[in-house]
Amino acid sequence: MKKRILSGIQPSGRLHIGNWFGAMRQHVQLQDEGHDCFYFVANYHALTSTQDREKLADSTLHIVMGYLALGIDPARSTLFLQSDVPQVAELAWFLNCVCPMGLLERATSYKDKVAKGLMSNVGLFDYPVLQAADIAAYDANLVPVGADQKQHLEITRDLVGKLNQAYGGAMLVEPAPYIVDAVAVVPGLDGQKMSKSYDNTIEIFATPKATAKRVAQIVTDSTPLEDAKDPATCNVFALLKLFATADEAAEIGDSYRRGGYGYGHAKKRLGELINDAFAPARERYALLESDPGNVRDVLRDGGRKARAVAEATLARVRDAAGILTHR
C-alpha cells in the first residue's frame, strides 16, 4: 500500500558510503517501490552545530546534488530544503507549547552530542521538537529510522498525541517507524562507525585516485602477507562485503584464511569496487554541478509542493488552537 514517507539528512559535510548504506540507498528503494516520498535537507537543524555560512551553503547543495545523482527522481519524490518551508518552524512552536521539559531532558541524543563536544544550546536541546514538526507537517505515515533516531520518533509520536489531545481532534497524523534493510554499522578507516565527526569516511563523490588513497589508510593489524588472516575481524573485509558479490566475498574470505593474500590486495580490490559502484553517480553529479540552475529549479518545485502540504496542516492546527491570521 502506498504510504507518505518522510526523511531528512543534515548537511554536515561531504556524503560518504556510510550515508549511502545507512539511509540514502533505502530512500531510493522506497521511491522505486512507489511510495509518496518527501526528502529534505535539514539546514535549520545544522545551525545547532555550525555557524559557518560558506560551509553550510556548500554542504546543502552538495547533499541535494548527491540525492539526485544517486537516484532520487524529482518527478517521483519531493526533494526540498527545510528552510523553504517556514511552516515547520511555526508548527515547532505549537509542539513546544505542549512539550514537557522532562521529555527533552531524557533525550539521549542531546546528552551524547554535548559529551562529544558540541556546544550546549537551546537549539540542540530542542532539536527533537523541530524534528517532530518536520515529520508532522507533511502528514507522514512512515519514517525510516535507525537505532540512533528511534527515541526521536517516539518523542514525535508523543508530541503529536499531546497536541491532538490538547485541541480535541486528530489534526496531526501519528507517524510510525519504518525499519528498512540498512547496514547497522558501516566501519570507517579506524574501525569505528563511519562518521564525519571521526574524520574516518570514504567519500562517495571523490575522484577514483582520492578514493584509492583513502582506502589505503584503513587500519589493519600487522599480520604478515604469507600468514592466514581472519576476515571476520578485518575492517577492509567488512567494507568489501558491502560492494562485492556474495561469490567474490566468499572467495576473498577463503584467500584471507589460506594466507598469501595481503591487506594491500584487499584494499586495492575495495578501491576498485567502490569506484565502479559509484562511477555512474559521479558522472551525473558532474553534470549537475555544471548546471546549477536546474538544481535550483528542482528545489523551487519541491519547496512549493512541500509548503502547500505544510500550510494545509498548519491551517488545521491554527484553527483548532484559536490562532487568528489574516493572510
C-alpha positions, 0 to 999 in steps of 0.5 A, spaced: 500 500 500 502 506 498 504 510 504 507 518 505 514 517 507 518 522 510 526 523 511 531 528 512 539 528 512 543 534 515 548 537 511 554 536 515 559 535 510 561 531 504 556 524 503 560 518 504 558 510 503 556 510 510 550 515 508 549 511 502 548 504 506 545 507 512 539 511 509 540 514 502 540 507 498 533 505 502 530 512 500 531 510 493 528 503 494 522 506 497 521 511 491 522 505 486 517 501 490 512 507 489 511 510 495 509 518 496 516 520 498 518 527 501 526 528 502 529 534 505 535 537 507 535 539 514 539 546 514 535 549 520 537 543 524 545 544 522 545 551 525 545 547 532 552 545 530 555 550 525 555 557 524 559 557 518 555 560 512 560 558 506 560 551 509 553 550 510 551 553 503 556 548 500 554 542 504 546 543 502 547 543 495 552 538 495 547 533 499 541 535 494 546 534 488 548 527 491 540 525 492 539 526 485 545 523 482 544 517 486 537 516 484 532 520 487 527 522 481 524 529 482 518 527 478 517 521 483 519 524 490 519 531 493 526 533 494 526 540 498 530 544 503 527 545 510 528 552 510 523 553 504 518 551 508 517 556 514 511 552 516 515 547 520 518 552 524 511 555 526 508 548 527 515 547 532 512 552 536 505 549 537 509 542 539 513 546 544 507 549 547 505 542 549 512 539 550 514 537 557 521 539 559 522 532 562 521 529 555 527 533 552 531 532 558 531 524 557 533 525 550 539 521 549 541 524 543 542 531 546 546 528 552 551 524 547 552 530 542 554 535 548 559 529 551 562 529 544 563 536 544 558 540 541 556 546 544 550 546 549 544 550 546 537 551 546 537 549 539 540 542 540 536 541 546 530 542 542 532 539 536 527 533 537 521 538 537 523 541 530 524 534 528 517 532 530 514 538 526 518 536 520 515 529 520 508 532 522 507 537 517 507 533 511 502 528 514 507 522 514 505 515 515 512 512 515 519 514 517 525 510 516 529 510 522 535 507 525 537 505 532 540 512 533 533 516 531 528 511 534 527 515 541 526 521 536 520 518 533 517 516 539 518 523 542 514 525 535 509 520 536 508 523 543 508 530 541 503 529 536 498 525 541 499 531 546 497 536 541 491 532 538 489 531 545 490 538 547 485 541 541 480 535 541 481 532 534 486 528 530 489 534 526 496 531 526 497 524 523 501 519 528 507 517 524 510 510 525 517 507 524 519 504 518 525 499 519 528 498 512 534 493 510 540 498 512 547 496 514 547 497 522 554 499 522 558 501 516 566 501 519 570 507 517 578 507 516 579 506 524 574 501 525 569 505 528 562 507 525 563 511 519 562 518 521 564 525 519 565 527 526 571 521 526 574 524 520 574 516 518 569 516 511 570 514 504 567 519 500 562 517 495 563 523 490 571 523 490 575 522 484 577 514 483 585 516 485 582 520 492 578 514 493 584 509 492 588 513 497 583 513 502 582 506 502 589 505 503 589 508 510 584 503 513 587 500 519 589 493 519 593 489 524 600 487 522 599 480 520 604 478 515 602 477 507 604 469 507 600 468 514 592 466 514 588 472 516 581 472 519 576 476 515 571 476 520 575 481 524 578 485 518 575 492 517 577 492 509 573 485 509 567 488 512 567 494 507 568 489 501 562 485 503 558 491 502 560 492 494 562 485 492 558 479 490 556 474 495 561 469 490 567 474 490 566 475 498 566 468 499 572 467 495 576 473 498 574 470 505 577 463 503 584 467 500 584 471 507 584 464 511 589 460 506 594 466 507 598 469 501 593 474 500 595 481 503 591 487 506 594 491 500 590 486 495 584 487 499 584 494 499 586 495 492 580 490 490 575 495 495 578 501 491 576 498 485 569 496 487 567 502 490 569 506 484 565 502 479 559 502 484 559 509 484 562 511 477 555 512 474 553 517 480 559 521 479 558 522 472 551 525 473 553 529 479 558 532 474 553 534 470 549 537 475 554 541 478 555 544 471 548 546 471 546 549 477 540 552 475 536 546 474 538 544 481 535 550 483 529 549 479 528 542 482 528 545 489 523 551 487 518 545 485 519 541 491 519 547 496 512 549 493 509 542 493 512 541 500 509 548 503 502 547 500 502 540 504 505 544 510 500 550 510 494 545 509 496 542 516 498 548 519 491 551 517 488 545 521 492 546 527 491 554 527 484 553 527 483 548 532 488 552 537 484 559 536 490 562 532 487 568 528 491 570 521 489 574 516 493 572 510 
